[in-house]
Amino acid sequence: MDEFVVYILYSEKFMKTYTDFTSNLIERFKSHHFLETKGYTPKFIGQ
């Protein structure tokens, strides 16, 4: 059985939190850092 981690990110700029879960925390943080082209982040910041 895979193990999952729940994490919360906070944006001081937008004063918002983002909660999610993953089985690969390092890779998931990389994907947040290098803005994805789909999903929550681009919709939120207007991409």
mmCIF file as gemmi writes it, N, C-alpha and C atoms, coordinates in Angstrom:
data_model
loop_
_atom_site.group_PDB
_atom_site.id
_atom_site.type_symbol
_atom_site.label_atom_id
_atom_site.label_alt_id
_atom_site.label_comp_id
_atom_site.label_asym_id
_atom_site.label_entity_id
_atom_site.label_seq_id
_atom_site.pdbx_PDB_ins_code
_atom_site.Cartn_x
_atom_site.Cartn_y
_atom_site.Cartn_z
_atom_site.occupancy
_atom_site.B_iso_or_equiv
_atom_site.pdbx_formal_charge
_atom_site.auth_seq_id
_atom_site.auth_asym_id
_atom_site.pdbx_PDB_model_num
ATOM 1 N N . MET Axp A 1 ? 0.839 -1.183 0 1 0 ? 1 A 1
ATOM 2 C CA . MET Axp A 1 ? 0 0 0 1 0 ? 1 A 1
ATOM 3 C C . MET Axp A 1 ? 0.889 1.254 0 1 0 ? 1 A 1
ATOM 4 N N . ASP Axp A 2 ? 0.586 2.197 -0.881 1 0 ? 2 A 1
ATOM 5 C CA . ASP Axp A 2 ? 1.338 3.452 -0.957 1 0 ? 2 A 1
ATOM 6 C C . ASP Axp A 2 ? 1.044 4.343 0.241 1 0 ? 2 A 1
ATOM 7 N N . GLU Axp A 3 ? 2.054 5.095 0.641 1 0 ? 3 A 1
ATOM 8 C CA . GLU Axp A 3 ? 1.872 6.084 1.704 1 0 ? 3 A 1
ATOM 9 C C . GLU Axp A 3 ? 1.7 7.455 1.065 1 0 ? 3 A 1
ATOM 10 N N . PHE Axp A 4 ? 0.834 8.255 1.637 1 0 ? 4 A 1
ATOM 11 C CA . PHE Axp A 4 ? 0.578 9.585 1.133 1 0 ? 4 A 1
ATOM 12 C C . PHE Axp A 4 ? 0.87 10.62 2.211 1 0 ? 4 A 1
ATOM 13 N N . VAL Axp A 5 ? 1.236 11.821 1.759 1 0 ? 5 A 1
ATOM 14 C CA . VAL Axp A 5 ? 1.51 12.937 2.651 1 0 ? 5 A 1
ATOM 15 C C . VAL Axp A 5 ? 0.507 14.038 2.325 1 0 ? 5 A 1
ATOM 16 N N . VAL Axp A 6 ? -0.101 14.61 3.352 1 0 ? 6 A 1
ATOM 17 C CA . VAL Axp A 6 ? -0.957 15.779 3.18 1 0 ? 6 A 1
ATOM 18 C C . VAL Axp A 6 ? -0.097 17.006 3.46 1 0 ? 6 A 1
ATOM 19 N N . TYR Axp A 7 ? -0.195 18.028 2.594 1 0 ? 7 A 1
ATOM 20 C CA . TYR Axp A 7 ? 0.6 19.23 2.788 1 0 ? 7 A 1
ATOM 21 C C . TYR Axp A 7 ? -0.259 20.468 2.56 1 0 ? 7 A 1
ATOM 22 N N . ILE Axp A 8 ? 0.182 21.57 3.139 1 0 ? 8 A 1
ATOM 23 C CA . ILE Axp A 8 ? -0.506 22.854 2.992 1 0 ? 8 A 1
ATOM 24 C C . ILE Axp A 8 ? 0.524 23.892 2.572 1 0 ? 8 A 1
ATOM 25 N N . LEU Axp A 9 ? 0.242 24.59 1.483 1 0 ? 9 A 1
ATOM 26 C CA . LEU Axp A 9 ? 1.082 25.684 1.026 1 0 ? 9 A 1
ATOM 27 C C . LEU Axp A 9 ? 0.363 26.993 1.318 1 0 ? 9 A 1
ATOM 28 N N . TYR Axp A 10 ? 1.122 28.033 1.629 1 0 ? 10 A 1
ATOM 29 C CA . TYR Axp A 10 ? 0.528 29.337 1.901 1 0 ? 10 A 1
ATOM 30 C C . TYR Axp A 10 ? 1.181 30.392 1.023 1 0 ? 10 A 1
ATOM 31 N N . SER Axp A 11 ? 0.369 31.22 0.383 1 0 ? 11 A 1
ATOM 32 C CA . SER Axp A 11 ? 0.863 32.325 -0.426 1 0 ? 11 A 1
ATOM 33 C C . SER Axp A 11 ? 0.658 33.624 0.333 1 0 ? 11 A 1
ATOM 34 N N . GLU Axp A 12 ? 1.763 34.251 0.717 1 0 ? 12 A 1
ATOM 35 C CA . GLU Axp A 12 ? 1.66 35.558 1.373 1 0 ? 12 A 1
ATOM 36 C C . GLU Axp A 12 ? 1.129 36.593 0.392 1 0 ? 12 A 1
ATOM 37 N N . LYS Axp A 13 ? 1.522 36.48 -0.865 1 0 ? 13 A 1
ATOM 38 C CA . LYS Axp A 13 ? 1.104 37.437 -1.889 1 0 ? 13 A 1
ATOM 39 C C . LYS Axp A 13 ? -0.415 37.465 -2.041 1 0 ? 13 A 1
ATOM 40 N N . PHE Axp A 14 ? -1.053 36.275 -2.083 1 0 ? 14 A 1
ATOM 41 C CA . PHE Axp A 14 ? -2.488 36.188 -2.282 1 0 ? 14 A 1
ATOM 42 C C . PHE Axp A 14 ? -3.261 35.906 -0.992 1 0 ? 14 A 1
ATOM 43 N N . MET Axp A 15 ? -2.511 35.684 0.095 1 0 ? 15 A 1
ATOM 44 C CA . MET Axp A 15 ? -3.115 35.351 1.395 1 0 ? 15 A 1
ATOM 45 C C . MET Axp A 15 ? -4.089 34.173 1.276 1 0 ? 15 A 1
ATOM 46 N N . LYS Axp A 16 ? -3.632 33.111 0.622 1 0 ? 16 A 1
ATOM 47 C CA . LYS Axp A 16 ? -4.436 31.908 0.401 1 0 ? 16 A 1
ATOM 48 C C . LYS Axp A 16 ? -3.645 30.678 0.81 1 0 ? 16 A 1
ATOM 49 N N . THR Axp A 17 ? -4.367 29.654 1.221 1 0 ? 17 A 1
ATOM 50 C CA . THR Axp A 17 ? -3.743 28.361 1.48 1 0 ? 17 A 1
ATOM 51 C C . THR Axp A 17 ? -4.199 27.369 0.418 1 0 ? 17 A 1
ATOM 52 N N . TYR Axp A 18 ? -3.378 26.379 0.17 1 0 ? 18 A 1
ATOM 53 C CA . TYR Axp A 18 ? -3.667 25.314 -0.781 1 0 ? 18 A 1
ATOM 54 C C . TYR Axp A 18 ? -3.333 24.007 -0.084 1 0 ? 18 A 1
ATOM 55 N N . THR Axp A 19 ? -4.29 23.12 0.01 1 0 ? 19 A 1
ATOM 56 C CA . THR Axp A 19 ? -4.11 21.825 0.664 1 0 ? 19 A 1
ATOM 57 C C . THR Axp A 19 ? -4.218 20.719 -0.381 1 0 ? 19 A 1
ATOM 58 N N . ASP Axp A 20 ? -3.323 19.758 -0.301 1 0 ? 20 A 1
ATOM 59 C CA . ASP Axp A 20 ? -3.329 18.657 -1.259 1 0 ? 20 A 1
ATOM 60 C C . ASP Axp A 20 ? -2.645 17.453 -0.624 1 0 ? 20 A 1
ATOM 61 N N . PHE Axp A 21 ? -2.54 16.368 -1.369 1 0 ? 21 A 1
ATOM 62 C CA . PHE Axp A 21 ? -1.827 15.185 -0.896 1 0 ? 21 A 1
ATOM 63 C C . PHE Axp A 21 ? -1.059 14.575 -2.055 1 0 ? 21 A 1
ATOM 64 N N . THR Axp A 22 ? -0.02 13.817 -1.729 1 0 ? 22 A 1
ATOM 65 C CA . THR Axp A 22 ? 0.813 13.2 -2.755 1 0 ? 22 A 1
ATOM 66 C C . THR Axp A 22 ? 1.55 11.999 -2.171 1 0 ? 22 A 1
ATOM 67 N N . SER Axp A 23 ? 1.997 11.144 -3.053 1 0 ? 23 A 1
ATOM 68 C CA . SER Axp A 23 ? 2.852 10.03 -2.623 1 0 ? 23 A 1
ATOM 69 C C . SER Axp A 23 ? 4.321 10.346 -2.897 1 0 ? 23 A 1
ATOM 70 N N . ASN Axp A 24 ? 4.608 11.502 -3.533 1 0 ? 24 A 1
ATOM 71 C CA . ASN Axp A 24 ? 5.98 11.899 -3.83 1 0 ? 24 A 1
ATOM 72 C C . ASN Axp A 24 ? 6.107 13.403 -3.558 1 0 ? 24 A 1
ATOM 73 N N . LEU Axp A 25 ? 6.398 13.761 -2.332 1 0 ? 25 A 1
ATOM 74 C CA . LEU Axp A 25 ? 6.395 15.149 -1.896 1 0 ? 25 A 1
ATOM 75 C C . LEU Axp A 25 ? 7.426 16.008 -2.636 1 0 ? 25 A 1
ATOM 76 N N . ILE Axp A 26 ? 8.623 15.501 -2.844 1 0 ? 26 A 1
ATOM 77 C CA . ILE Axp A 26 ? 9.667 16.274 -3.516 1 0 ? 26 A 1
ATOM 78 C C . ILE Axp A 26 ? 9.238 16.646 -4.937 1 0 ? 26 A 1
ATOM 79 N N . GLU Axp A 27 ? 8.761 15.677 -5.69 1 0 ? 27 A 1
ATOM 80 C CA . GLU Axp A 27 ? 8.336 15.951 -7.067 1 0 ? 27 A 1
ATOM 81 C C . GLU Axp A 27 ? 7.13 16.886 -7.102 1 0 ? 27 A 1
ATOM 82 N N . ARG Axp A 28 ? 6.244 16.745 -6.14 1 0 ? 28 A 1
ATOM 83 C CA . ARG Axp A 28 ? 5.062 17.616 -6.111 1 0 ? 28 A 1
ATOM 84 C C . ARG Axp A 28 ? 5.46 19.06 -5.832 1 0 ? 28 A 1
ATOM 85 N N . PHE Axp A 29 ? 6.395 19.283 -4.915 1 0 ? 29 A 1
ATOM 86 C CA . PHE Axp A 29 ? 6.859 20.641 -4.647 1 0 ? 29 A 1
ATOM 87 C C . PHE Axp A 29 ? 7.537 21.232 -5.883 1 0 ? 29 A 1
ATOM 88 N N . LYS Axp A 30 ? 8.277 20.414 -6.614 1 0 ? 30 A 1
ATOM 89 C CA . LYS Axp A 30 ? 8.891 20.891 -7.853 1 0 ? 30 A 1
ATOM 90 C C . LYS Axp A 30 ? 7.817 21.36 -8.831 1 0 ? 30 A 1
ATOM 91 N N . SER Axp A 31 ? 6.745 20.608 -8.937 1 0 ? 31 A 1
ATOM 92 C CA . SER Axp A 31 ? 5.688 20.985 -9.871 1 0 ? 31 A 1
ATOM 93 C C . SER Axp A 31 ? 5.005 22.279 -9.442 1 0 ? 31 A 1
ATOM 94 N N . HIS Axp A 32 ? 4.907 22.527 -8.14 1 0 ? 32 A 1
ATOM 95 C CA . HIS Axp A 32 ? 4.356 23.801 -7.669 1 0 ? 32 A 1
ATOM 96 C C . HIS Axp A 32 ? 5.321 24.938 -7.988 1 0 ? 32 A 1
ATOM 97 N N . HIS Axp A 33 ? 6.598 24.686 -7.818 1 0 ? 33 A 1
ATOM 98 C CA . HIS Axp A 33 ? 7.613 25.723 -8.033 1 0 ? 33 A 1
ATOM 99 C C . HIS Axp A 33 ? 7.69 26.149 -9.501 1 0 ? 33 A 1
ATOM 100 N N . PHE Axp A 34 ? 7.584 25.2 -10.402 1 0 ? 34 A 1
ATOM 101 C CA . PHE Axp A 34 ? 7.665 25.49 -11.838 1 0 ? 34 A 1
ATOM 102 C C . PHE Axp A 34 ? 6.267 25.491 -12.441 1 0 ? 34 A 1
ATOM 103 N N . LEU Axp A 35 ? 5.411 26.343 -11.952 1 0 ? 35 A 1
ATOM 104 C CA . LEU Axp A 35 ? 3.994 26.472 -12.319 1 0 ? 35 A 1
ATOM 105 C C . LEU Axp A 35 ? 3.511 25.545 -13.428 1 0 ? 35 A 1
ATOM 106 N N . GLU Axp A 36 ? 2.558 24.749 -13.078 1 0 ? 36 A 1
ATOM 107 C CA . GLU Axp A 36 ? 1.961 23.856 -14.05 1 0 ? 36 A 1
ATOM 108 C C . GLU Axp A 36 ? 1.093 24.644 -15.015 1 0 ? 36 A 1
ATOM 109 N N . THR Axp A 37 ? 0.738 24.032 -16.142 1 0 ? 37 A 1
ATOM 110 C CA . THR Axp A 37 ? -0.09 24.713 -17.132 1 0 ? 37 A 1
ATOM 111 C C . THR Axp A 37 ? -1.572 24.399 -16.962 1 0 ? 37 A 1
ATOM 112 N N . LYS Axp A 38 ? -1.897 23.507 -16.033 1 0 ? 38 A 1
ATOM 113 C CA . LYS Axp A 38 ? -3.301 23.193 -15.787 1 0 ? 38 A 1
ATOM 114 C C . LYS Axp A 38 ? -3.507 23.034 -14.288 1 0 ? 38 A 1
ATOM 115 N N . GLY Axp A 39 ? -4.741 23.077 -13.844 1 0 ? 39 A 1
ATOM 116 C CA . GLY Axp A 39 ? -5.036 22.892 -12.434 1 0 ? 39 A 1
ATOM 117 C C . GLY Axp A 39 ? -5.333 24.191 -11.715 1 0 ? 39 A 1
ATOM 118 N N . TYR Axp A 40 ? -5.216 24.166 -10.405 1 0 ? 40 A 1
ATOM 119 C CA . TYR Axp A 40 ? -5.607 25.277 -9.55 1 0 ? 40 A 1
ATOM 120 C C . TYR Axp A 40 ? -4.737 26.516 -9.724 1 0 ? 40 A 1
ATOM 121 N N . THR Axp A 41 ? -3.429 26.379 -9.725 1 0 ? 41 A 1
ATOM 122 C CA . THR Axp A 41 ? -2.533 27.541 -9.708 1 0 ? 41 A 1
ATOM 123 C C . THR Axp A 41 ? -2.727 28.456 -10.918 1 0 ? 41 A 1
ATOM 124 N N . PRO Axp A 42 ? -2.676 27.973 -12.152 1 0 ? 42 A 1
ATOM 125 C CA . PRO Axp A 42 ? -2.862 28.882 -13.282 1 0 ? 42 A 1
ATOM 126 C C . PRO Axp A 42 ? -4.244 29.54 -13.291 1 0 ? 42 A 1
ATOM 127 N N . LYS Axp A 43 ? -5.281 28.822 -12.896 1 0 ? 43 A 1
ATOM 128 C CA . LYS Axp A 43 ? -6.622 29.405 -12.846 1 0 ? 43 A 1
ATOM 129 C C . LYS Axp A 43 ? -6.662 30.532 -11.825 1 0 ? 43 A 1
ATOM 130 N N . PHE Axp A 44 ? -5.997 30.321 -10.689 1 0 ? 44 A 1
ATOM 131 C CA . PHE Axp A 44 ? -6.017 31.305 -9.614 1 0 ? 44 A 1
ATOM 132 C C . PHE Axp A 44 ? -5.269 32.566 -9.997 1 0 ? 44 A 1
ATOM 133 N N . ILE Axp A 45 ? -4.12 32.428 -10.652 1 0 ? 45 A 1
ATOM 134 C CA . ILE Axp A 45 ? -3.317 33.612 -10.971 1 0 ? 45 A 1
ATOM 135 C C . ILE Axp A 45 ? -3.589 34.147 -12.379 1 0 ? 45 A 1
ATOM 136 N N . GLY Axp A 46 ? -4.574 33.574 -13.057 1 0 ? 46 A 1
ATOM 137 C CA . GLY Axp A 46 ? -5.013 34.107 -14.336 1 0 ? 46 A 1
ATOM 138 C C . GLY Axp A 46 ? -4.19 33.758 -15.537 1 0 ? 46 A 1
ATOM 139 N N . GLN Axp A 47 ? -3.575 32.591 -15.541 1 0 ? 47 A 1
ATOM 140 C CA . GLN Axp A 47 ? -2.794 32.174 -16.712 1 0 ? 47 A 1
ATOM 141 C C . GLN Axp A 47 ? -3.702 31.514 -17.716 1 0 ? 47 A 1
